[in-house]
Amino acid sequence: MDLVELLPAFVLAVVVVTATPGPAFALIVQRTAVRGLRHGLATLTGTGLGLYTWVLLVASGLAVVAASEVGFVVLKIVGTIVLTWLALRAFMSWWRLRSEPTTLHSVASPVSPMSPPSFGASQVIRAVAEGFTVQMANPKAAIFLLALYPQFVPHTMPLFRTAATLGVVQVAVESSLYIALALGVNRAGEWFRRSVVRRRLEAATGTVLLALGLRLAVSHR
């Protein structure tokens, strides 16, 4: 079979994996809901860059380190630290928001939800870097790519170029789904940015990220 015939099955596999909530999924939802669409899009740009970096590493054979026992343990520790750090940031934000009014007023007093914070060049860079770090700190991404890509690279085609092409397809599909997710969350942005909702969202995000970090810490290849 040639690459064109294999693409539908590859795209389906990518859609299934992307739809499964993970660190990138949780981070994009939280950043879009609380900080606005531009922050969410910058974050998913970082996760996309991180994913494609893993693709290139796998294609060039450098991700063998991640597939080795020692390499996997090192990346697992790094990933656990990153996810735990993000979870603690969410819990700290939840704690700070406890001192804010709940914005639950009477019918005669309309609610004025908090606007998303300003988003300049430094915030863009920080959001992209954060998304990139979360993706690169996930050793399971390398393991998944090492397991998935060989099934879709025809023996008659060059490995690196074909894997790089599949990586472009995967990043495009994943980014499209995450953009749709961010747009959906942003449509309800005013509701998400109400103080009482933001507190619950930060608490939920922190819990999810902490749970993912703990799961990664005890995971085996």
C-alpha positions in Angstrom: 0.0 0.0 0.0 1.2 3.5 -0.7 1.0 6.5 1.6 -2.2 7.9 0.1 -4.1 4.7 0.9 -2.8 4.6 4.4 -3.6 8.3 5.2 -7.3 7.7 6.2 -6.4 5.2 8.8 -3.6 7.4 10.1 -5.9 10.4 10.4 -8.5 8.3 12.2 -5.8 7.2 14.7 -4.7 10.8 15.2 -8.3 12.0 15.8 -8.9 9.3 18.4 -5.7 10.1 20.3 -6.3 13.9 20.1 -9.8 13.5 21.5 -8.4 11.7 24.5 -7.9 14.3 27.2 -4.3 14.8 28.2 -2.0 17.5 29.5 -2.1 19.5 26.3 -5.9 19.2 26.1 -6.4 20.4 29.7 -3.9 23.2 29.3 -5.5 24.6 26.2 -9.0 24.5 27.7 -7.9 26.3 30.9 -5.8 28.9 29.1 -8.6 29.7 26.6 -11.3 29.8 29.2 -9.5 32.0 31.7 -7.1 34.1 29.6 -8.8 34.3 26.3 -8.7 32.9 22.8 -5.3 34.3 21.8 -3.7 32.8 24.8 -5.3 29.4 24.0 -4.2 29.6 20.3 -0.6 30.5 21.4 -0.6 27.6 23.8 -1.7 25.1 21.1 0.9 26.5 18.8 3.5 25.5 21.4 2.0 22.0 21.7 2.0 21.6 18.0 5.7 22.7 17.7 6.5 20.2 20.5 4.7 17.4 18.8 6.5 18.1 15.5 9.8 18.2 17.3 9.1 14.8 18.6 8.2 13.6 15.1 11.5 14.8 13.8 13.4 13.3 16.7 11.7 10.0 16.1 12.3 10.2 12.4 16.0 10.8 12.8 16.3 8.1 15.4 17.2 10.5 18.3 14.1 9.5 20.3 15.7 6.1 20.9 16.7 7.7 24.2 13.1 8.2 25.1 12.4 4.5 24.2 15.2 3.2 26.4 14.6 2.4 30.0 16.9 5.1 31.4 15.7 7.7 28.9 12.1 7.0 29.6 12.6 7.3 33.4 14.4 10.6 33.0 11.7 12.0 30.7 9.0 10.6 33.0 10.5 12.5 36.0 10.7 15.7 34.0 7.1 15.3 32.8 5.9 14.6 36.3 7.6 17.8 37.5 6.2 19.9 34.8 2.6 18.6 35.2 2.9 19.0 39.0 4.2 22.6 38.6 1.3 23.5 36.3 -1.1 21.9 38.8 0.3 23.9 41.7 0.0 27.1 39.6 -3.7 26.3 39.0 -4.2 25.6 42.7 -2.4 28.9 43.6 -4.7 30.8 41.2 -7.7 29.1 42.8 -6.5 30.2 46.2 -6.1 33.8 45.1 -9.5 33.9 43.5 -11.1 32.8 46.8 -10.8 36.4 48.0 -12.7 37.8 45.0 -16.4 38.4 45.0 -18.4 35.6 43.5 -20.2 37.8 40.9 -23.5 36.2 41.8 -25.7 39.3 42.1 -29.4 39.9 42.1 -31.3 40.1 38.8 -31.5 43.8 39.1 -27.7 44.0 39.2 -26.3 42.6 36.0 -23.1 40.6 36.1 -20.0 42.1 34.7 -17.6 39.3 34.1 -13.9 39.9 34.3 -12.3 40.6 30.9 -9.4 38.5 29.7 -6.0 39.9 30.6 -3.9 41.9 28.1 -1.9 39.7 25.8 1.4 41.2 24.4 4.4 39.8 22.7 6.0 38.5 26.0 2.8 36.7 26.9 2.7 35.1 23.4 6.2 33.8 23.8 5.5 32.5 27.3 2.3 30.7 26.2 4.0 29.1 23.2 7.0 28.1 25.4 4.6 26.6 28.0 2.7 24.5 25.4 6.0 23.4 23.9 7.4 22.4 27.3 4.3 20.4 28.2 4.5 18.5 25.0 8.2 17.8 25.1 8.0 16.7 28.8 5.6 13.9 27.7 7.7 10.8 27.0 4.6 8.9 26.0 4.5 11.1 22.9 7.7 9.6 21.7 6.7 6.1 22.6 3.4 6.6 20.7 5.1 7.9 17.6 7.6 5.1 17.7 4.8 2.6 17.8 2.4 4.3 15.3 4.6 5.7 12.5 6.3 2.5 11.3 2.8 1.1 10.5 2.2 4.0 8.1 5.6 4.3 6.4 5.7 2.1 3.2 8.9 0.1 2.9 9.5 1.6 -0.5 9.6 5.2 0.8 12.3 7.1 2.7 11.7 6.9 6.4 12.7 10.4 7.5 10.8 12.3 4.7 7.7 10.1 5.0 7.6 10.4 8.8 8.1 14.2 8.5 5.2 14.3 6.1 3.0 12.3 8.4 4.0 14.7 11.2 2.7 17.6 9.2 -0.6 15.8 8.8 -0.8 14.9 12.4 0.0 18.5 13.6 -2.6 19.8 11.1 -5.3 17.4 12.3 -4.5 17.9 16.0 -4.3 21.7 15.6 -7.6 21.8 13.8 -9.4 19.9 16.5 -7.8 22.0 19.3 -8.7 25.2 17.4 -12.3 24.0 17.3 -12.1 23.2 21.0 -10.6 26.7 21.8 -13.3 28.4 19.7 -16.0 26.5 21.5 -14.6 27.4 24.9 -14.1 31.0 23.9 -17.8 31.3 22.9 -18.6 30.7 26.5 -15.6 32.8 27.6 -17.7 35.4 29.6 -19.3 32.6 31.6 -15.9 30.9 32.2 -14.4 34.2 33.4 -16.9 34.7 36.1 -15.1 34.5 39.5 -17.0 31.6 40.8 -16.5 29.6 37.5 -12.9 30.5 37.3 -12.3 29.2 40.8 -13.9 25.9 39.9 -12.1 25.7 36.6 -8.7 26.4 38.2 -9.5 23.7 40.9 -10.6 21.2 38.2 -7.6 21.9 36.0 -5.2 21.6 38.9 -6.8 18.3 39.9 -6.6 16.9 36.3 -3.0 18.0 35.8 -2.0 16.6 39.2 -3.7 13.3 38.4 -2.0 13.1 35.0 1.3 13.8 36.6 0.8 11.1 39.2 -0.3 8.6 36.5 2.8 9.4 34.5 5.0 9.0 37.6 3.7 5.4 38.2 3.4 4.5 34.5 5.4 1.8 32.8 6.2 1.5 29.1 
